[in-house]
Amino acid sequence: MTDDIGVDFDKIMREEARLIILKALAEQTNESLSSSMLEPVLARFGIHQERPWIHGEVEYLRNMGAVTVVPAGTVKIITLTALGKRHVDRHVAIEGVKRPSRPGA
């Protein structure tokens, strides 16, 4: 039974992290950040993970069409796509990404 709780927690954390990543990108003027810059952003929300874990979540978002990714040495440059922005704005729902709260909620 504890295994089920762990799996659910992992799923919830990943979905939350993916939303945090999309929101962080949306806040940037150029809608881009490096993966190293995402580490402290996620940590502010209690998600303390190493860069390879973040790269895995970024890859998931890339596969879903929410971001584009350009390798730059040991980091990746992640840029929000129109679909990713539509998720942040609550116009679409991307599977595996937490739904943003309603404005003012």
CORCOR-V594330 format. One record per pair of residues at least 24 apart in sequence whose ideal C-beta (glycine too) atoms are under 7 Angstrom apart, sorted by sequence separation. I is the first residue (numbers start at 0). J is the second residue. If there is no record, write none. Layout:
# CORCOR-V594330
i: <I;I>
j: <J;J>
This chain:
# CORCOR-V594330
i: <16;19;65;16;63;65;63;12;20;59;20;33;17;35;16;20;34;33;34;17;24;13;17;33;34;21;31;32;31;31;30;30;24;24;25;24;21;24;25;21;25;21;22;21;21;17;18;17;18;17;14;18;14;15;14>
j: <41;44;93;46;93;96;95;46;56;95;57;71;56;74;56;60;74;74;75;59;66;56;60;76;77;65;76;77;77;78;78;79;77;78;79;79;79;83;84;83;87;86;87;87;96;95;96;96;97;97;95;99;96;97;97>
